[in-house]
Amino acid sequence: MHYNLGIIILRSIIYFDALRNNASINSGTLVWGAIAIISITFNIWLLLKYKSKRKDSLDISPTQRIAQEFEISIDGFVLLNRDGKIQLYNDSFTKLFSIYKNCKNDNFAIYLPKKYSNSFISSFRVALFGYSTELEIEYPKLNRIFSLHLKPFYWKSNITNVQVIIRDATEQKRSLKNLEMSNKIITKTHLAIIVLNKSLRIVRTNPFLRQLLETNDTHLLNSYWIDYIESSNEFNYESFFLNIFEKRSPYIHIDLKIKSKSEKTKLISWGFMILYDSRGVPEHLVGFGEDITEKKKMEIALFESEKKYKFLIEHSLDGIYILNRIGTIIYTNNSLLQILKMNDFFEVIGRNFKDITGESYYGMVEQKLNAHFDDPLRTFRYEFLVKCRDGETKWVEVSDGIIKMDNEEVIFGTMRDITNEKNLREQISKMQTLDALERMVDGIAHDFNNVLTGILGYSSHLYHLTADNKQLHSVVGSILKGSNRAVDMITRLRSFSRHEDYELVPLKINEVIYESIDVLSGGLEESIKLKFDICKDEIIIMGDSVTLLNAILNILINAKDALPNGGKIEIITHIEEIDREFVETHLEARISTYYAIKISDEGIGMSEETQSRIFEPFFSTKGEKGTGLGLAQTFGTVKTHNGFIDVSSQLGMGTTFTIYLPVLAITKKDLEKKIEAKETPDRNKKVDILIIENEDAIIKLLSTTLEEQGYSVSIAKTLIEGRRKFELSKPQNPIIISDISLEGVSSLEWLEEIRNDKPKPSVILISGSKDFEKKDYSSVADMFLAKPFPMSLLIKEIEKLS
């Protein structure tokens, strides 16, 4: 409209100017006049038409006019009333917010995330006061960021509505964020960045390079790049970089030693590439460099370290192996070859780990190897049997776990031969078990001895009293016979617990061996052959012939019973020097000279479980035929002789027992026997006997027997009572018969005190526990009797003392 009015005015001015400057009207003037009249007429028509349109537009409502303006806009538009409800919106709004329904009269706040509700309400109120506001919201559901511009809408000078213009700012924000991140990366990266022009002058650097060179941009910019490189007589760096431009190389890598301001040298690994201008002409050279000074030092140190580790691995006493995921051995050291008795690496490498595993441990080893990859941070430690080249099996302990090698997960492990160690552990376990059994057996023997003392004593007494009555005499004889068998069993139990009733003397052991062979030969079936090779030298040991004979016969009888279908029993004896290596694997051995008795059979053999229990009392594999005391007694006998037994056996492969007995150097003094003269007792003396014992049966037996012999007997059940009776009676020729332990209280201290009294009492100590038997009681007693003992022996000893 304003443009058309301007034309009218301009044309009118031109026309009237023409009339003023031309006094006469010629044809040109008429033309100009006609043109002016037509133009004025036309523009008047346009002006009237414009006014008519303006009048029509004023009649349009404000919401309709805004809708016409924003309908085709790519920005979202929403017109809200003063209550915040939507009055008008365009298609862009529904597309931006993914709304597929009619939104009119909905509260606009419901379309915003809840956390922005308060911010929007505040901005909306500000707009109602006449101020425009900006609000940015992040819409997680749509993964978008929106910018909301709220401004007031006026109608007839009043704020009637609030316009909300919505723009998608997601990409803009991301671009700004990426740009900011790029700047941070360039600024904070630990890569050196440099830009060179075609003259090799520095145009740009980053802080890291400036830090390496110990300078700033003022000194670096436009300086010559080659000046910072440590020179080399063998290499022209200037030609190198100029050739990059000339040949238009796509990417060049080079390691350079860069000099800093303080003359420090850093080794930088550079990658250079060309930047081209819009015409495709090389313009700049940009380089990215990594400081590898410390890395290079570490590589050198690592190389030296690898040499050391390689030396340690190759010379390690433990076997070292590496397995791939399927269990194939891909590396091993010399020690592992030695454990497996292999001669060459190719005998092991390439084989599966299961190939060297004992068959009974296949499942366990396979489970362990698979578990590594389920739990790669865990180290597994376990024991199993391996198969050696010669068929021998060894116990090994392995410790292995997952490591990464050449970006592949492998199993790295160590293997240690623990065969000797395991044997020692088993020996310790057996010894502990047997020690516990010994203590238990000794306690049982103590209690049985107390009981058997009374049974034997009364049985003996009755046996003599019933001599005239054959029927009773026979019954009592049976009781006495059974009691003696019980005594024999207790004796054998006590033999197992290393408490014997015999004294070790110099003994020709070969005579015992030959005697055992003679005894066994008489009871062998024809299907069993006995072979022997006895040492020709005459060997002397400290021993007891009877118990040793029984011990050897027990083993020979077991060998015979292990050959139900016949076979061979072999006895070999020899002198063996036990050295330190042997001692390390046999706990009870000592460095010395031993007489070895090796008894082997070709029988059914024993399992490992059976071998672990063969020396336990009452353990038998013969069912009702065996008592389980034979080998237990053998074990106790050998221990008492300061020897030890070695057993090896496999099911179906027979059994070998080897008894080791220390050899004795004989001297004449060792063979002498000391004979002590005893005074002949005076039977006319009056003897007062004090019995201190807490077992009623034994008290009754002792008192009855001694009174029948004419002795004066007094009884005390406790040590306190015994002391009181002794001090009150003051006997002339006293004999005290006392148990050593009375309800846990020892009588030895009191007996030692009264031995200095006058008259000096004679003391006979008795006990059912063999713990007291081997001790020296000469300071407190004249003799010691172990329960059970025959009454005749007691009477005999009393006669000697009285």
Residue pairs with C-beta under 8 A, 6 or more apart in sequence:
1 46
1 47
1 50
4 43
4 46
4 47
4 50
5 43
5 47
7 39
7 43
8 39
8 40
8 43
8 44
11 35
11 36
11 39
11 40
12 36
12 40
14 32
14 36
15 32
15 33
15 35
15 36
18 28
18 29
18 32
18 33
19 25
19 29
19 33
22 29
25 33
57 65
62 153
62 155
62 160
62 161
63 79
63 87
63 88
63 161
66 77
66 79
66 88
66 153
66 163
67 88
67 90
70 77
70 90
70 92
71 90
71 91
73 90
73 92
74 92
75 92
75 165
75 166
75 167
76 89
76 90
76 92
76 93
76 95
76 96
76 97
76 146
76 164
76 165
76 166
76 167
77 88
77 89
77 90
77 92
77 93
77 163
77 164
77 165
77 166
78 86
78 88
78 89
78 93
78 108
78 163
78 164
78 166
79 86
79 87
79 88
79 89
79 153
79 161
79 162
79 163
79 164
80 86
80 87
80 108
80 124
80 161
80 162
80 163
80 164
81 87
81 160
81 161
82 128
82 160
82 161
82 162
83 107
84 107
84 108
84 109
84 121
84 124
84 162
85 105
85 106
85 107
85 108
86 103
86 104
86 105
86 106
86 107
86 108
87 104
87 105
87 161
88 104
89 103
89 104
92 166
93 99
93 103
93 166
94 100
94 103
96 144
96 146
96 166
96 168
97 111
97 139
97 142
98 142
99 111
103 111
108 120
108 164
109 117
109 120
109 121
112 120
112 137
113 137
113 138
113 139
113 140
113 141
116 135
116 137
119 135
119 137
120 135
120 137
120 148
123 133
123 134
123 135
123 148
123 150
124 150
124 162
126 133
126 150
127 133
127 150
127 151
127 152
127 162
128 152
128 159
128 162
129 152
130 152
130 159
131 152
132 149
132 150
132 151
132 152
133 149
133 150
133 151
134 147
134 148
134 149
134 150
135 147
135 148
135 150
136 145
136 146
136 147
136 148
136 169
137 145
137 146
137 148
138 144
138 145
139 145
139 146
143 170
144 168
144 170
145 168
145 169
145 170
145 173
146 166
146 167
146 168
146 169
146 170
147 166
147 167
147 168
147 169
148 164
148 165
148 166
149 164
149 165
149 166
149 167
150 162
150 163
150 164
151 162
151 163
151 165
152 159
152 161
152 162
152 163
153 159
153 160
153 161
153 162
153 163
154 160
155 161
186 193
186 206
187 206
187 207
188 207
189 206
189 208
190 208
190 290
190 291
191 206
191 208
191 288
191 289
191 290
192 205
192 206
192 208
192 209
192 212
192 268
192 270
192 287
192 288
192 289
192 290
192 291
193 204
193 205
193 206
193 208
193 209
193 286
193 287
193 288
193 289
194 202
194 204
194 205
194 206
194 209
194 225
194 286
194 287
194 289
195 202
195 203
195 204
195 205
195 275
195 284
195 285
195 286
195 287
196 202
196 203
196 225
196 241
196 284
196 285
196 286
196 287
197 203
197 283
197 284
197 285
198 245
198 282
198 283
198 284
198 285
200 224
200 225
200 226
200 238
200 241
200 242
200 285
201 222
201 223
201 224
201 225
202 220
202 221
202 222
202 223
202 224
202 225
203 221
203 222
203 284
204 221
205 217
205 220
205 221
209 220
209 289
210 216
210 217
210 220
212 258
212 260
212 266
212 268
212 291
213 220
213 228
213 258
213 260
213 261
214 260
214 261
214 262
214 264
215 260
215 261
225 241
226 237
226 238
226 241
228 258
228 259
229 237
229 256
229 257
229 258
229 259
230 256
230 257
230 258
230 259
230 265
231 237
237 256
240 254
241 272
241 285
243 249
244 252
244 272
244 274
244 285
245 274
245 282
245 285
248 274
248 282
249 274
250 273
250 274
251 271
251 272
251 273
252 271
252 272
252 273
253 269
253 270
253 271
253 272
254 270
254 272
255 267
255 268
255 269
255 270
255 292
256 267
256 268
256 270
256 289
257 265
257 266
257 267
257 268
258 265
258 266
258 267
258 268
259 265
260 266
266 291
266 293
267 291
267 292
267 293
267 296
268 289
268 290
268 291
268 292
269 289
269 290
269 292
270 287
270 288
270 289
271 287
271 288
271 289
272 285
272 286
272 287
273 285
273 286
273 287
274 282
274 284
274 285
274 286
275 282
275 283
275 284
275 285
275 286
276 282
276 283
277 283
313 320
313 333
314 333
314 334
315 334
316 333
316 335
316 414
317 335
318 335
318 414
318 415
318 416
319 332
319 333
319 335
319 336
319 337
319 338
319 339
319 340
319 396
319 414
319 415
319 416
319 417
320 331
320 332
320 333
320 335
320 336
320 412
320 413
320 414
320 415
321 329
321 331
321 332
321 333
321 336
321 353
321 400
321 412
321 413
321 414
321 415
322 329
322 330
322 331
322 332
322 405
322 410
322 411
322 412
322 413
323 329
323 330
323 353
323 369
323 400
323 410
323 411
323 413
324 330
324 408
324 410
324 411
325 373
325 409
325 410
326 352
327 352
327 353
327 354
327 366
327 369
328 350
328 351
328 352
328 353
329 348
329 349
329 350
329 351
329 352
329 353
330 349
330 350
330 410
331 349
332 345
332 348
332 349
336 348
336 415
337 343
337 344
337 345
337 347
337 348
339 386
339 388
339 394
339 396
339 415
339 417
340 348
340 356
340 386
340 387
340 388
340 389
341 388
341 389
341 390
341 392
342 348
342 389
343 389
347 389
348 356
353 365
353 369
354 362
354 365
354 366
355 387
356 386
356 387
357 365
357 384
357 385
357 386
357 387
358 384
358 385
358 386
358 387
358 393
360 385
361 384
361 385
364 382
364 384
365 384
368 380
368 382
369 411
371 378
371 380
372 378
372 380
372 400
372 401
372 402
372 411
373 402
373 409
376 401
376 402
376 409
377 402
378 401
379 399
379 400
379 401
380 398
380 399
380 400
380 401
381 397
381 398
381 399
382 397
382 398
383 395
383 396
383 397
383 398
383 418
383 422
384 395
384 396
384 398
385 393
385 394
385 395
385 396
386 393
386 394
386 396
386 415
387 393
388 394
394 417
394 419
395 417
395 418
395 419
395 421
395 422
396 415
396 416
396 417
396 418
396 419
397 415
397 416
397 418
398 413
398 414
398 415
398 416
399 413
399 414
400 411
400 412
400 413
400 414
401 411
401 412
401 413
402 409
402 410
402 411
402 412
403 409
403 410
403 411
403 412
404 410
405 412
420 584
420 585
423 585
424 585
424 587
426 612
427 586
427 587
427 588
428 587
429 612
430 612
430 615
431 587
431 588
433 616
434 615
434 616
434 635
437 496
437 497
437 616
437 617
438 496
438 497
438 498
438 636
439 497
441 493
441 494
441 496
441 497
441 617
442 494
442 497
442 499
442 769
442 770
442 771
443 769
444 493
445 490
445 493
445 494
445 497
445 768
445 769
445 770
446 767
446 768
446 769
446 770
447 768
448 486
448 490
448 768
449 490
449 768
449 769
449 786
449 787
449 788
450 695
450 697
450 698
450 768
450 787
451 697
452 483
452 486
452 487
452 490
452 787
452 788
453 695
453 697
453 698
453 701
453 768
453 787
453 788
453 789
454 695
454 697
454 698
454 700
454 701
455 479
455 483
455 486
455 788
456 480
456 483
456 484
456 487
456 788
456 790
457 698
457 701
457 702
457 705
457 788
457 790
457 791
458 701
459 476
459 479
459 480
459 483
460 480
460 790
460 791
460 792
461 701
461 704
461 705
461 791
462 472
462 476
462 479
463 473
463 476
463 477
463 480
466 472
466 473
466 476
467 473
487 788
489 629
491 501
492 629
492 632
492 633
493 617
493 629
493 632
494 500
494 501
494 770
495 547
495 633
495 636
495 637
495 640
496 617
496 629
496 632
496 633
496 635
496 636
497 636
497 770
498 636
498 639
498 640
499 770
499 771
499 773
499 774
500 544
500 547
500 636
500 637
500 640
501 773
501 786
502 544
502 546
502 547
503 544
504 542
504 543
504 544
504 640
504 641
505 542
505 543
505 544
506 540
506 541
506 542
506 664
506 666
506 670
506 671
507 540
507 541
507 542
507 543
507 544
507 545
507 548
508 538
508 539
508 540
509 539
509 540
509 541
509 543
509 548
509 595
509 661
510 534
510 535
510 538
510 539
510 573
511 545
512 543
512 545
512 548
512 549
512 552
513 532
513 534
513 552
513 571
513 573
513 597
514 534
515 549
516 549
516 552
516 553
516 556
517 530
517 532
517 571
519 549
519 553
520 530
520 553
520 556
520 557
520 560
521 530
523 560
524 530
524 560
525 566
527 563
527 565
527 566
527 567
528 560
528 563
528 566
528 567
528 568
528 569
529 567
529 568
529 569
530 568
530 569
530 570
530 571
531 568
531 569
531 570
531 571
532 570
532 571
532 572
533 570
533 571
533 572
533 573
534 571
534 573
535 573
535 574
535 575
535 595
537 575
539 575
539 595
539 663
540 663
540 664
540 666
541 595
541 641
541 661
541 662
541 663
541 664
542 641
542 642
542 662
542 664
543 641
543 661
544 641
547 637
547 640
548 637
548 641
550 633
550 634
550 637
551 633
551 634
551 637
551 638
551 659
552 597
552 599
552 634
552 659
554 630
554 631
554 633
554 634
555 599
555 631
555 634
555 657
555 659
556 569
556 571
556 599
557 630
558 630
558 631
558 655
559 569
559 599
559 600
559 601
559 603
559 655
559 657
560 569
560 601
561 603
561 622
562 601
562 603
562 604
562 605
562 654
562 655
563 569
563 601
563 602
563 603
564 604
567 601
567 602
567 603
568 601
568 602
569 599
569 600
569 601
570 598
570 599
570 600
570 601
571 597
571 598
571 599
572 598
572 600
573 595
573 596
573 597
573 598
574 595
574 596
574 598
575 593
575 594
575 595
575 596
575 663
576 593
576 594
576 595
576 596
576 660
577 593
577 594
578 589
578 590
578 591
578 592
578 593
578 594
578 660
579 591
580 591
582 589
583 589
583 590
583 591
586 644
586 646
588 639
588 644
589 644
589 660
590 662
592 662
592 663
593 662
593 663
594 643
594 660
594 661
594 662
594 663
595 660
595 661
595 662
595 663
596 658
596 659
596 660
597 658
597 659
597 661
598 656
598 657
598 658
599 656
599 657
599 658
599 659
600 654
600 655
600 656
600 657
601 654
601 655
601 656
602 654
603 654
603 655
604 651
604 652
605 649
605 650
605 651
605 652
605 653
605 654
605 655
606 614
606 621
606 649
606 650
606 651
606 655
607 651
610 621
611 647
611 649
613 619
614 631
614 647
615 631
615 632
615 634
615 635
615 645
616 628
616 632
617 628
617 629
617 632
618 627
618 628
618 629
618 632
619 628
619 632
620 626
620 627
620 628
634 645
635 645
638 644
638 645
638 659
638 661
641 661
641 662
642 661
642 662
643 659
643 660
643 661
643 662
644 660
645 657
645 658
645 659
645 660
646 657
646 658
646 660
647 655
647 656
647 657
647 658
648 655
648 656
649 655
649 656
664 670
678 800
679 800
681 799
681 800
681 801
681 802
682 802
683 799
683 802
685 733
685 802
686 712
686 732
686 733
687 711
687 712
687 733
687 735
687 798
687 802
688 711
688 712
688 714
688 729
688 731
688 732
688 733
688 734
688 735
689 706
689 711
689 712
689 713
689 714
689 734
689 735
689 736
689 737
689 798
690 714
690 715
690 716
690 722
690 725
690 726
690 729
690 731
690 734
690 735
690 736
690 737
690 738
691 699
691 702
691 703
691 706
691 713
691 714
691 715
691 716
691 737
691 738
692 716
692 717
692 718
692 719
692 721
692 722
692 736
692 737
692 738
692 739
692 742
692 747
693 699
693 702
693 715
693 717
693 737
693 738
693 739
693 742
693 766
694 717
694 718
694 739
694 742
694 743
695 739
698 787
699 715
699 717
701 791
702 713
702 737
702 794
703 713
703 715
705 791
705 794
705 795
706 713
706 795
706 798
707 713
709 795
711 798
712 731
714 725
714 729
716 722
716 724
716 725
718 742
718 743
719 742
719 745
719 747
719 750
722 736
722 738
722 747
723 750
726 734
726 736
726 754
726 761
731 761
732 759
733 759
733 802
734 759
734 761
734 762
735 761
735 762
735 763
735 764
735 798
735 801
735 802
736 751
736 761
736 762
736 763
736 764
737 764
737 766
737 794
738 747
738 751
738 763
738 764
738 765
738 766
739 747
739 765
739 766
739 767
740 746
740 747
740 748
740 765
740 766
740 767
740 769
740 772
741 747
741 767
741 769
741 772
748 777
748 780
751 763
751 765
751 780
751 781
752 779
752 780
754 761
755 761
755 763
755 779
755 780
762 782
762 801
762 802
763 780
763 781
763 782
764 781
764 782
764 783
764 784
764 785
764 794
764 797
764 798
764 801
765 772
765 777
765 780
765 781
765 783
765 784
765 785
766 784
766 785
766 786
766 787
766 789
767 773
767 784
767 786
767 787
768 786
768 787
768 788
770 786
772 784
773 784
773 786
777 784
782 801
783 797
785 793
785 794
785 797
